[in-house]
Amino acid sequence: MGAPDRRYAIGSRPARPVAEAPVMRVRSASDPAPGRPENEDAVFRFGPLVGVLDGATVPEGFDTGCVHGPAWYVRHLAARIGLAIAARPAATLMSSLAAAILAVRADHGGTCDLDHPGTPSSTVCLLRHSGDRVDYLVLCDSPLVLDTDQGIEVVTDDRLADAVADLRRSVAALPDGETDPVTRFRRATTVQRTRMNRTHGYWAAASDPDAAYHALTGTLPLRGPGALRRAALLSDGASCAVDQFGLFDWAGLLEVLTVEGPEGLIDRVRAAERDRPDRLRRHKRTDDASAVLCEFGPSA
């Protein structure tokens, strides 16, 4: 057996061996909403990159100008993100996402009206492991939970929630009896569509690559002060365990992911959807749910 490989500085005295970069261990799960034929979420890993996409469900009776649906869109966007990063590993996550959105435009094959306000769209949550650091990107309402030696931070893009809250206030201000609940919902949805990828509205991955440059981004170290230990990437169908049902706080969510795995978190959400209908706030009773847990540490 040969001697273990070590790297030394040039000189008369050997330097300490160079420490290996922390390893990223990934566990993930994605579950379609009960009773729905397709999962409109996508979870993926391409080498050092992990991601969660959550396609926007099209309400019944609404046109999109597109022959493809949200499930098609998230699958193509995930693949195009992976190809963009493989082609330009040093590029920022923003520019890689922009390139991916542009490539998916071509995937439509010229058969769709990509300027239609209802064109398929998706949230984006990305984390990339790069040696001694990680880069992240969050666009729309798929949060990223970060556990460092200085505490827990949640990266959330609140612009969609703000836009929806504003629409609800406007609808609530209509005189009672002026419109029935279905008409009110349709009116709010129509207005919400016009606010996507607009200043003073909200941003999501759709057909406009410029949306990528409105994402929330950052970098964290994997060594020293503020070192990242764990990260969770979530669709809102999984993050609702905290911000909708209040089953636990964000620290508790990370512990459930660590001990029970992403499947365990989703099981808890499904139980809450069944047992606590009073806490439901979406127009749909259940949602696709996806969760990824990334843990960082020395190699085994």
VOTOR-131164 format. One record per residue (C-alpha): residue number from 1; residue in three letters; x negated, y, z negated. Coordinates in pm, 1 decimal, always signed. Layout:
<pt nr="NUM" rest="ala" px="X" py="Y" pz="Z"/>
...
! end
This chain:
<pt nr="1" rest="met" px="+0.0" py="+0.0" pz="+0.0"/>
<pt nr="2" rest="gly" px="-143.2" py="+336.1" pz="+100.3"/>
<pt nr="3" rest="ala" px="-171.7" py="+639.8" pz="-124.7"/>
<pt nr="4" rest="pro" px="+134.3" py="+865.7" pz="-144.6"/>
<pt nr="5" rest="asp" px="+132.9" py="+1155.3" pz="+98.3"/>
<pt nr="6" rest="arg" px="+40.4" py="+1487.7" pz="-67.1"/>
<pt nr="7" rest="arg" px="-31.0" py="+1830.8" pz="+72.9"/>
<pt nr="8" rest="tyr" px="-323.2" py="+2028.3" pz="-72.0"/>
<pt nr="9" rest="ala" px="-452.2" py="+2378.3" pz="-16.0"/>
<pt nr="10" rest="ile" px="-795.6" py="+2404.3" pz="+144.2"/>
<pt nr="11" rest="gly" px="-1066.8" py="+2444.1" pz="-119.9"/>
<pt nr="12" rest="ser" px="-1273.6" py="+2255.2" pz="-372.1"/>
<pt nr="13" rest="arg" px="-979.7" py="+2195.3" pz="-611.1"/>
<pt nr="14" rest="pro" px="-660.1" py="+2020.8" pz="-500.2"/>
<pt nr="15" rest="ala" px="-340.6" py="+2218.3" pz="-537.7"/>
<pt nr="16" rest="arg" px="-21.9" py="+2079.2" pz="-684.3"/>
<pt nr="17" rest="pro" px="+184.6" py="+1873.7" pz="-440.5"/>
<pt nr="18" rest="val" px="+442.1" py="+2083.3" pz="-256.7"/>
<pt nr="19" rest="ala" px="+787.1" py="+2013.5" pz="-403.8"/>
<pt nr="20" rest="glu" px="+1043.2" py="+1870.4" pz="-167.4"/>
<pt nr="21" rest="ala" px="+1335.0" py="+2090.9" pz="-68.9"/>
<pt nr="22" rest="pro" px="+1658.6" py="+2013.4" pz="-256.8"/>
<pt nr="23" rest="val" px="+1883.3" py="+1758.5" pz="-87.8"/>
<pt nr="24" rest="met" px="+2249.8" py="+1824.5" pz="-7.2"/>
<pt nr="25" rest="arg" px="+2490.5" py="+1541.4" pz="-89.2"/>
<pt nr="26" rest="val" px="+2835.7" py="+1570.8" pz="+63.4"/>
<pt nr="27" rest="arg" px="+3171.8" py="+1411.3" pz="-16.5"/>
<pt nr="28" rest="ser" px="+3489.2" py="+1505.2" pz="+169.2"/>
<pt nr="29" rest="ala" px="+3853.5" py="+1417.3" pz="+223.6"/>
<pt nr="30" rest="ser" px="+4132.3" py="+1549.5" pz="+442.8"/>
<pt nr="31" rest="asp" px="+4496.5" py="+1446.1" pz="+424.2"/>
<pt nr="32" rest="pro" px="+4785.5" py="+1548.3" pz="+651.5"/>
<pt nr="33" rest="ala" px="+5100.1" py="+1677.6" pz="+487.7"/>
<pt nr="34" rest="pro" px="+5332.9" py="+1388.1" pz="+404.2"/>
<pt nr="35" rest="gly" px="+5576.4" py="+1329.2" pz="+687.0"/>
<pt nr="36" rest="arg" px="+5375.4" py="+1521.7" pz="+943.0"/>
<pt nr="37" rest="pro" px="+5229.6" py="+1332.6" pz="+1241.1"/>
<pt nr="38" rest="glu" px="+4912.5" py="+1541.6" pz="+1281.8"/>
<pt nr="39" rest="asn" px="+4653.1" py="+1685.9" pz="+1049.7"/>
<pt nr="40" rest="glu" px="+4597.3" py="+2050.8" pz="+1146.0"/>
<pt nr="41" rest="asp" px="+4290.2" py="+2070.7" pz="+919.3"/>
<pt nr="42" rest="ala" px="+3943.2" py="+1962.1" pz="+1027.5"/>
<pt nr="43" rest="val" px="+3652.1" py="+1861.9" pz="+803.3"/>
<pt nr="44" rest="phe" px="+3312.6" py="+1808.4" pz="+962.4"/>
<pt nr="45" rest="arg" px="+2942.2" py="+1773.0" pz="+903.0"/>
<pt nr="46" rest="phe" px="+2671.3" py="+1825.4" pz="+1161.3"/>
<pt nr="47" rest="gly" px="+2336.6" py="+1768.1" pz="+989.5"/>
<pt nr="48" rest="pro" px="+2279.1" py="+2060.3" pz="+749.7"/>
<pt nr="49" rest="leu" px="+2616.8" py="+2220.1" pz="+833.3"/>
<pt nr="50" rest="val" px="+2949.6" py="+2138.3" pz="+669.1"/>
<pt nr="51" rest="gly" px="+3281.7" py="+2302.6" pz="+743.1"/>
<pt nr="52" rest="val" px="+3654.0" py="+2315.0" pz="+678.6"/>
<pt nr="53" rest="leu" px="+3901.3" py="+2453.1" pz="+931.8"/>
<pt nr="54" rest="asp" px="+4272.6" py="+2503.2" pz="+866.6"/>
<pt nr="55" rest="gly" px="+4484.4" py="+2549.8" pz="+1176.9"/>
<pt nr="56" rest="ala" px="+4782.4" py="+2784.3" pz="+1150.6"/>
<pt nr="57" rest="thr" px="+5104.7" py="+2584.4" pz="+1166.3"/>
<pt nr="58" rest="val" px="+5348.5" py="+2712.7" pz="+1429.2"/>
<pt nr="59" rest="pro" px="+5695.2" py="+2764.8" pz="+1280.0"/>
<pt nr="60" rest="glu" px="+5973.0" py="+2585.7" pz="+1462.1"/>
<pt nr="61" rest="gly" px="+6114.9" py="+2786.0" pz="+1748.2"/>
<pt nr="62" rest="phe" px="+5812.3" py="+3012.6" pz="+1798.2"/>
<pt nr="63" rest="asp" px="+5621.6" py="+3032.4" pz="+2125.3"/>
<pt nr="64" rest="thr" px="+5241.8" py="+3039.4" pz="+2138.3"/>
<pt nr="65" rest="gly" px="+5168.8" py="+3097.8" pz="+2505.7"/>
<pt nr="66" rest="cys" px="+4954.5" py="+2783.2" pz="+2488.6"/>
<pt nr="67" rest="val" px="+5005.6" py="+2420.4" pz="+2588.4"/>
<pt nr="68" rest="his" px="+4776.3" py="+2312.1" pz="+2303.9"/>
<pt nr="69" rest="gly" px="+4854.4" py="+2302.6" pz="+1933.5"/>
<pt nr="70" rest="pro" px="+4667.2" py="+2379.6" pz="+1609.9"/>
<pt nr="71" rest="ala" px="+4527.6" py="+2025.9" pz="+1577.4"/>
<pt nr="72" rest="trp" px="+4373.6" py="+2047.7" pz="+1924.9"/>
<pt nr="73" rest="tyr" px="+4231.4" py="+2389.6" pz="+1844.3"/>
<pt nr="74" rest="val" px="+4058.4" py="+2292.1" pz="+1518.7"/>
<pt nr="75" rest="arg" px="+3906.7" py="+1978.7" pz="+1673.4"/>
<pt nr="76" rest="his" px="+3763.3" py="+2177.0" pz="+1963.5"/>
<pt nr="77" rest="leu" px="+3646.3" py="+2462.4" pz="+1741.5"/>
<pt nr="78" rest="ala" px="+3468.2" py="+2222.1" pz="+1504.0"/>
<pt nr="79" rest="ala" px="+3286.2" py="+2055.1" pz="+1794.3"/>
<pt nr="80" rest="arg" px="+3192.6" py="+2389.7" pz="+1948.9"/>
<pt nr="81" rest="ile" px="+3056.6" py="+2522.9" pz="+1619.2"/>
<pt nr="82" rest="gly" px="+2833.3" py="+2218.2" pz="+1591.8"/>
<pt nr="83" rest="leu" px="+2708.3" py="+2260.3" pz="+1948.8"/>
<pt nr="84" rest="ala" px="+2645.6" py="+2633.0" pz="+1902.5"/>
<pt nr="85" rest="ile" px="+2434.6" py="+2576.8" pz="+1591.0"/>
<pt nr="86" rest="ala" px="+2245.1" py="+2288.6" pz="+1749.8"/>
<pt nr="87" rest="ala" px="+2163.8" py="+2507.7" pz="+2050.7"/>
<pt nr="88" rest="arg" px="+2044.0" py="+2801.6" pz="+1837.9"/>
<pt nr="89" rest="pro" px="+1947.3" py="+2676.5" pz="+1490.6"/>
<pt nr="90" rest="ala" px="+1807.5" py="+3015.7" pz="+1384.2"/>
<pt nr="91" rest="ala" px="+2119.8" py="+3210.1" pz="+1481.8"/>
<pt nr="92" rest="thr" px="+2346.9" py="+3352.4" pz="+1215.0"/>
<pt nr="93" rest="leu" px="+2667.2" py="+3171.3" pz="+1128.8"/>
<pt nr="94" rest="met" px="+2857.9" py="+3475.4" pz="+1258.0"/>
<pt nr="95" rest="ser" px="+2701.1" py="+3459.9" pz="+1603.3"/>
<pt nr="96" rest="ser" px="+2739.2" py="+3080.8" pz="+1618.2"/>
<pt nr="97" rest="leu" px="+3107.6" py="+3109.1" pz="+1533.0"/>
<pt nr="98" rest="ala" px="+3153.5" py="+3381.0" pz="+1795.2"/>
<pt nr="99" rest="ala" px="+2988.9" py="+3156.8" pz="+2056.4"/>
<pt nr="100" rest="ala" px="+3213.3" py="+2867.0" pz="+1953.0"/>
<pt nr="101" rest="ile" px="+3531.4" py="+3075.4" pz="+1981.2"/>
<pt nr="102" rest="leu" px="+3422.7" py="+3191.0" pz="+2326.6"/>
<pt nr="103" rest="ala" px="+3353.5" py="+2829.9" pz="+2431.4"/>
<pt nr="104" rest="val" px="+3697.9" py="+2715.9" pz="+2315.6"/>
<pt nr="105" rest="arg" px="+3850.6" py="+2986.1" pz="+2536.5"/>
<pt nr="106" rest="ala" px="+3699.3" py="+2798.2" pz="+2829.7"/>
<pt nr="107" rest="asp" px="+3826.5" py="+2466.2" pz="+2691.0"/>
<pt nr="108" rest="his" px="+4182.7" py="+2591.2" pz="+2743.0"/>
<pt nr="109" rest="gly" px="+4113.2" py="+2551.7" pz="+3113.9"/>
<pt nr="110" rest="gly" px="+4288.5" py="+2867.6" pz="+3226.5"/>
<pt nr="111" rest="thr" px="+4630.4" py="+2717.2" pz="+3154.9"/>
<pt nr="112" rest="cys" px="+4719.8" py="+2933.0" pz="+2852.7"/>
<pt nr="113" rest="asp" px="+4799.4" py="+3294.5" pz="+2773.4"/>
<pt nr="114" rest="leu" px="+4519.5" py="+3358.5" pz="+2525.7"/>
<pt nr="115" rest="asp" px="+4635.5" py="+3713.8" pz="+2462.1"/>
<pt nr="116" rest="his" px="+4967.1" py="+3589.2" pz="+2324.0"/>
<pt nr="117" rest="pro" px="+4999.5" py="+3691.1" pz="+1954.7"/>
<pt nr="118" rest="gly" px="+5086.5" py="+3333.5" pz="+1863.0"/>
<pt nr="119" rest="thr" px="+4782.6" py="+3173.2" pz="+2028.3"/>
<pt nr="120" rest="pro" px="+4641.3" py="+2884.9" pz="+1816.2"/>
<pt nr="121" rest="ser" px="+4423.3" py="+3004.7" pz="+1530.7"/>
<pt nr="122" rest="ser" px="+4233.6" py="+2873.1" pz="+1232.1"/>
<pt nr="123" rest="thr" px="+4059.2" py="+2966.4" pz="+911.6"/>
<pt nr="124" rest="val" px="+3686.4" py="+2892.4" pz="+890.3"/>
<pt nr="125" rest="cys" px="+3474.5" py="+2795.7" pz="+589.2"/>
<pt nr="126" rest="leu" px="+3110.8" py="+2702.1" pz="+661.2"/>
<pt nr="127" rest="leu" px="+2805.5" py="+2615.4" pz="+452.2"/>
<pt nr="128" rest="arg" px="+2459.9" py="+2553.5" pz="+600.9"/>
<pt nr="129" rest="his" px="+2167.1" py="+2403.4" pz="+410.9"/>
<pt nr="130" rest="ser" px="+1837.4" py="+2563.4" pz="+519.3"/>
<pt nr="131" rest="gly" px="+1544.3" py="+2439.5" pz="+312.6"/>
<pt nr="132" rest="asp" px="+1543.4" py="+2636.2" pz="-12.2"/>
<pt nr="133" rest="arg" px="+1863.7" py="+2827.5" pz="+55.9"/>
<pt nr="134" rest="val" px="+2218.0" py="+2798.0" pz="+184.5"/>
<pt nr="135" rest="asp" px="+2409.6" py="+3032.7" pz="+413.2"/>
<pt nr="136" rest="tyr" px="+2788.5" py="+3056.2" pz="+404.1"/>
<pt nr="137" rest="leu" px="+3074.6" py="+3206.7" pz="+602.7"/>
<pt nr="138" rest="val" px="+3440.6" py="+3246.7" pz="+508.8"/>
<pt nr="139" rest="leu" px="+3707.6" py="+3372.4" pz="+748.4"/>
<pt nr="140" rest="cys" px="+4073.3" py="+3390.1" pz="+646.2"/>
<pt nr="141" rest="asp" px="+4220.3" py="+3193.5" pz="+355.5"/>
<pt nr="142" rest="ser" px="+3998.2" py="+2886.6" pz="+311.5"/>
<pt nr="143" rest="pro" px="+3801.8" py="+2966.5" pz="-6.1"/>
<pt nr="144" rest="leu" px="+3447.8" py="+2867.9" pz="-101.4"/>
<pt nr="145" rest="val" px="+3370.6" py="+2791.7" pz="-467.2"/>
<pt nr="146" rest="leu" px="+3005.2" py="+2832.3" pz="-569.3"/>
<pt nr="147" rest="asp" px="+2855.4" py="+2697.1" pz="-892.2"/>
<pt nr="148" rest="thr" px="+2519.1" py="+2851.7" pz="-977.8"/>
<pt nr="149" rest="asp" px="+2313.7" py="+2867.3" pz="-1297.3"/>
<pt nr="150" rest="gln" px="+2467.2" py="+3211.7" pz="-1350.2"/>
<pt nr="151" rest="gly" px="+2829.3" py="+3099.7" pz="-1333.0"/>
<pt nr="152" rest="ile" px="+3105.0" py="+3030.3" pz="-1082.5"/>
<pt nr="153" rest="glu" px="+3183.7" py="+3260.6" pz="-792.4"/>
<pt nr="154" rest="val" px="+3475.5" py="+3223.3" pz="-552.8"/>
<pt nr="155" rest="val" px="+3440.1" py="+3368.0" pz="-203.2"/>
<pt nr="156" rest="thr" px="+3790.7" py="+3448.0" pz="-81.3"/>
<pt nr="157" rest="asp" px="+3912.3" py="+3645.4" pz="+218.2"/>
<pt nr="158" rest="asp" px="+4224.6" py="+3816.8" pz="+84.3"/>
<pt nr="159" rest="arg" px="+4320.3" py="+4005.9" pz="+399.2"/>
<pt nr="160" rest="leu" px="+4583.7" py="+3751.2" pz="+510.5"/>
<pt nr="161" rest="ala" px="+4736.6" py="+3741.3" pz="+163.1"/>
<pt nr="162" rest="asp" px="+4744.4" py="+4122.0" pz="+155.4"/>
<pt nr="163" rest="ala" px="+4914.4" py="+4134.7" pz="+495.3"/>
<pt nr="164" rest="val" px="+5172.8" py="+3874.0" pz="+393.6"/>
<pt nr="165" rest="ala" px="+5243.5" py="+4054.1" pz="+64.9"/>
<pt nr="166" rest="asp" px="+5298.6" py="+4377.8" pz="+255.1"/>
<pt nr="167" rest="leu" px="+5540.6" py="+4203.2" pz="+491.4"/>
<pt nr="168" rest="arg" px="+5731.4" py="+4052.0" pz="+200.6"/>
<pt nr="169" rest="arg" px="+5771.1" py="+4394.8" pz="+44.7"/>
<pt nr="170" rest="ser" px="+5903.6" py="+4530.4" pz="+373.1"/>
<pt nr="171" rest="val" px="+6150.4" py="+4244.3" pz="+413.6"/>
<pt nr="172" rest="ala" px="+6261.7" py="+4272.4" pz="+51.0"/>
<pt nr="173" rest="ala" px="+6339.9" py="+4640.1" pz="+109.8"/>
<pt nr="174" rest="leu" px="+6600.4" py="+4554.7" pz="+372.7"/>
<pt nr="175" rest="pro" px="+6960.3" py="+4599.7" pz="+249.8"/>
<pt nr="176" rest="asp" px="+7114.7" py="+4283.7" pz="+106.0"/>
<pt nr="177" rest="gly" px="+7329.7" py="+4110.2" pz="+360.2"/>
<pt nr="178" rest="glu" px="+7168.1" py="+4283.7" pz="+657.5"/>
<pt nr="179" rest="thr" px="+6996.8" py="+3965.9" pz="+764.9"/>
<pt nr="180" rest="asp" px="+7010.7" py="+3603.7" pz="+656.7"/>
<pt nr="181" rest="pro" px="+6696.7" py="+3432.1" pz="+514.7"/>
<pt nr="182" rest="val" px="+6613.0" py="+3260.9" pz="+845.6"/>
<pt nr="183" rest="thr" px="+6624.4" py="+3590.9" pz="+1034.6"/>
<pt nr="184" rest="arg" px="+6415.2" py="+3760.6" pz="+767.7"/>
<pt nr="185" rest="phe" px="+6153.4" py="+3485.7" pz="+792.6"/>
<pt nr="186" rest="arg" px="+6143.2" py="+3508.2" pz="+1171.8"/>
<pt nr="187" rest="arg" px="+6109.0" py="+3885.8" pz="+1156.6"/>
<pt nr="188" rest="ala" px="+5822.6" py="+3865.1" pz="+905.0"/>
<pt nr="189" rest="thr" px="+5643.2" py="+3595.4" pz="+1105.9"/>
<pt nr="190" rest="thr" px="+5671.4" py="+3797.8" pz="+1426.6"/>
<pt nr="191" rest="val" px="+5521.0" py="+4105.7" pz="+1259.8"/>
<pt nr="192" rest="gln" px="+5247.4" py="+3898.3" pz="+1091.5"/>
<pt nr="193" rest="arg" px="+5136.0" py="+3765.8" pz="+1430.7"/>
<pt nr="194" rest="thr" px="+5083.3" py="+4120.0" pz="+1557.3"/>
<pt nr="195" rest="arg" px="+4846.9" py="+4189.8" pz="+1266.4"/>
<pt nr="196" rest="met" px="+4607.2" py="+3901.6" pz="+1335.3"/>
<pt nr="197" rest="asn" px="+4263.3" py="+4016.8" pz="+1446.7"/>
<pt nr="198" rest="arg" px="+4354.3" py="+4383.5" pz="+1412.0"/>
<pt nr="199" rest="thr" px="+4204.5" py="+4660.0" pz="+1199.4"/>
<pt nr="200" rest="his" px="+4407.5" py="+4696.1" pz="+879.6"/>
<pt nr="201" rest="gly" px="+4541.1" py="+4345.2" pz="+939.7"/>
<pt nr="202" rest="tyr" px="+4359.9" py="+4015.7" pz="+892.3"/>
<pt nr="203" rest="trp" px="+4104.9" py="+3812.2" pz="+1086.6"/>
<pt nr="204" rest="ala" px="+4103.6" py="+3446.6" pz="+1192.4"/>
<pt nr="205" rest="ala" px="+3937.4" py="+3231.2" pz="+1455.3"/>
<pt nr="206" rest="ala" px="+4162.8" py="+3236.3" pz="+1762.2"/>
<pt nr="207" rest="ser" px="+4070.0" py="+3356.6" pz="+2111.8"/>
<pt nr="208" rest="asp" px="+3874.9" py="+3674.0" pz="+2028.0"/>
<pt nr="209" rest="pro" px="+3507.7" py="+3605.8" pz="+1942.4"/>
<pt nr="210" rest="asp" px="+3483.2" py="+3946.5" pz="+1773.0"/>
<pt nr="211" rest="ala" px="+3677.6" py="+3799.3" pz="+1478.3"/>
<pt nr="212" rest="ala" px="+3361.5" py="+3613.0" pz="+1373.6"/>
<pt nr="213" rest="tyr" px="+3191.2" py="+3941.7" pz="+1289.5"/>
<pt nr="214" rest="his" px="+3461.9" py="+4023.3" pz="+1034.5"/>
<pt nr="215" rest="ala" px="+3389.7" py="+3711.6" pz="+826.5"/>
<pt nr="216" rest="leu" px="+3251.0" py="+3719.3" pz="+473.1"/>
<pt nr="217" rest="thr" px="+2893.8" py="+3588.3" pz="+469.0"/>
<pt nr="218" rest="gly" px="+2606.5" py="+3544.0" pz="+227.7"/>
<pt nr="219" rest="thr" px="+2297.1" py="+3349.4" pz="+128.3"/>
<pt nr="220" rest="leu" px="+2212.3" py="+3176.1" pz="-200.1"/>
<pt nr="221" rest="pro" px="+1885.7" py="+3022.2" pz="-324.3"/>
<pt nr="222" rest="leu" px="+1849.6" py="+2658.2" pz="-421.2"/>
<pt nr="223" rest="arg" px="+1560.5" py="+2732.2" pz="-660.2"/>
<pt nr="224" rest="gly" px="+1502.2" py="+2988.0" pz="-931.0"/>
<pt nr="225" rest="pro" px="+1751.4" py="+3238.8" pz="-1073.8"/>
<pt nr="226" rest="gly" px="+2098.0" py="+3208.2" pz="-924.8"/>
<pt nr="227" rest="ala" px="+2022.1" py="+2866.1" pz="-775.2"/>
<pt nr="228" rest="leu" px="+2324.1" py="+2692.4" pz="-626.2"/>
<pt nr="229" rest="arg" px="+2412.5" py="+2357.4" pz="-784.1"/>
<pt nr="230" rest="arg" px="+2751.8" py="+2273.6" pz="-631.7"/>
<pt nr="231" rest="ala" px="+2984.3" py="+2418.3" pz="-369.6"/>
<pt nr="232" rest="ala" px="+3342.0" py="+2334.9" pz="-271.6"/>
<pt nr="233" rest="leu" px="+3493.3" py="+2418.0" pz="+66.9"/>
<pt nr="234" rest="leu" px="+3872.7" py="+2410.0" pz="+62.0"/>
<pt nr="235" rest="ser" px="+4175.9" py="+2457.3" pz="+280.9"/>
<pt nr="236" rest="asp" px="+4460.6" py="+2636.5" pz="+106.2"/>
<pt nr="237" rest="gly" px="+4641.7" py="+2304.3" pz="+83.8"/>
<pt nr="238" rest="ala" px="+4374.5" py="+2202.6" pz="-170.0"/>
<pt nr="239" rest="ser" px="+4293.6" py="+2537.1" pz="-333.1"/>
<pt nr="240" rest="cys" px="+4663.0" py="+2567.3" pz="-425.9"/>
<pt nr="241" rest="ala" px="+4578.9" py="+2338.3" pz="-719.7"/>
<pt nr="242" rest="val" px="+4437.9" py="+2655.2" pz="-881.4"/>
<pt nr="243" rest="asp" px="+4598.3" py="+2958.3" pz="-719.7"/>
<pt nr="244" rest="gln" px="+4949.0" py="+2817.9" pz="-674.7"/>
<pt nr="245" rest="phe" px="+5012.9" py="+2540.0" pz="-922.9"/>
<pt nr="246" rest="gly" px="+4767.1" py="+2650.4" pz="-1191.5"/>
<pt nr="247" rest="leu" px="+4662.4" py="+2292.0" pz="-1268.1"/>
<pt nr="248" rest="phe" px="+4320.0" py="+2417.5" pz="-1382.1"/>
<pt nr="249" rest="asp" px="+4076.0" py="+2701.7" pz="-1318.0"/>
<pt nr="250" rest="trp" px="+3798.6" py="+2698.8" pz="-1057.3"/>
<pt nr="251" rest="ala" px="+3553.7" py="+2536.7" pz="-1298.8"/>
<pt nr="252" rest="gly" px="+3810.2" py="+2265.4" pz="-1362.1"/>
<pt nr="253" rest="leu" px="+3855.3" py="+2214.6" pz="-988.1"/>
<pt nr="254" rest="leu" px="+3481.8" py="+2157.3" pz="-948.0"/>
<pt nr="255" rest="glu" px="+3485.7" py="+1903.8" pz="-1229.9"/>
<pt nr="256" rest="val" px="+3776.8" py="+1715.1" pz="-1072.4"/>
<pt nr="257" rest="leu" px="+3590.3" py="+1708.9" pz="-741.6"/>
<pt nr="258" rest="thr" px="+3273.2" py="+1584.9" pz="-912.5"/>
<pt nr="259" rest="val" px="+3435.7" py="+1316.4" pz="-1128.4"/>
<pt nr="260" rest="glu" px="+3733.2" py="+1204.8" pz="-916.6"/>
<pt nr="261" rest="gly" px="+3608.6" py="+1306.3" pz="-572.6"/>
<pt nr="262" rest="pro" px="+3790.8" py="+1511.9" pz="-308.8"/>
<pt nr="263" rest="glu" px="+4055.0" py="+1238.3" pz="-282.3"/>
<pt nr="264" rest="gly" px="+4131.4" py="+1280.4" pz="-651.7"/>
<pt nr="265" rest="leu" px="+4188.6" py="+1652.8" pz="-610.5"/>
<pt nr="266" rest="ile" px="+4425.4" py="+1596.0" pz="-319.0"/>
<pt nr="267" rest="asp" px="+4614.9" py="+1330.7" pz="-518.7"/>
<pt nr="268" rest="arg" px="+4670.8" py="+1588.2" pz="-792.5"/>
<pt nr="269" rest="val" px="+4802.3" py="+1840.0" pz="-538.9"/>
<pt nr="270" rest="arg" px="+5043.8" py="+1585.0" pz="-394.3"/>
<pt nr="271" rest="ala" px="+5175.2" py="+1508.1" pz="-742.9"/>
<pt nr="272" rest="ala" px="+5225.1" py="+1880.1" pz="-810.7"/>
<pt nr="273" rest="glu" px="+5410.3" py="+1925.3" pz="-481.3"/>
<pt nr="274" rest="arg" px="+5648.9" py="+1646.0" pz="-583.5"/>
<pt nr="275" rest="asp" px="+5690.3" py="+1732.8" pz="-949.8"/>
<pt nr="276" rest="arg" px="+5677.9" py="+2113.2" pz="-956.7"/>
<pt nr="277" rest="pro" px="+5891.5" py="+2243.2" pz="-667.5"/>
<pt nr="278" rest="asp" px="+5952.5" py="+2564.1" pz="-865.1"/>
<pt nr="279" rest="arg" px="+5590.7" py="+2664.1" pz="-799.7"/>
<pt nr="280" rest="leu" px="+5611.0" py="+2623.9" pz="-421.6"/>
<pt nr="281" rest="arg" px="+5564.0" py="+2957.6" pz="-246.2"/>
<pt nr="282" rest="arg" px="+5512.9" py="+2853.7" pz="+114.6"/>
<pt nr="283" rest="his" px="+5793.3" py="+2805.3" pz="+366.4"/>
<pt nr="284" rest="lys" px="+5675.3" py="+2444.0" pz="+392.7"/>
<pt nr="285" rest="arg" px="+5704.4" py="+2209.2" pz="+97.1"/>
<pt nr="286" rest="thr" px="+5371.6" py="+2037.0" pz="+160.1"/>
<pt nr="287" rest="asp" px="+5058.5" py="+2124.9" pz="+352.9"/>
<pt nr="288" rest="asp" px="+4753.9" py="+1955.4" pz="+501.0"/>
<pt nr="289" rest="ala" px="+4487.7" py="+1940.8" pz="+230.9"/>
<pt nr="290" rest="ser" px="+4109.8" py="+1927.3" pz="+277.2"/>
<pt nr="291" rest="ala" px="+3820.0" py="+1947.5" pz="+34.2"/>
<pt nr="292" rest="val" px="+3442.8" py="+1914.3" pz="+65.0"/>
<pt nr="293" rest="leu" px="+3204.0" py="+1892.2" pz="-230.6"/>
<pt nr="294" rest="cys" px="+2835.1" py="+1968.9" pz="-172.2"/>
<pt nr="295" rest="glu" px="+2589.3" py="+1889.5" pz="-453.8"/>
<pt nr="296" rest="phe" px="+2226.4" py="+1998.7" pz="-446.5"/>
<pt nr="297" rest="gly" px="+1933.2" py="+1835.7" pz="-620.1"/>
<pt nr="298" rest="pro" px="+1614.4" py="+1634.9" pz="-578.0"/>
<pt nr="299" rest="ser" px="+1608.9" py="+1335.3" pz="-349.2"/>
<pt nr="300" rest="ala" px="+1679.8" py="+1001.7" pz="-511.6"/>
! end
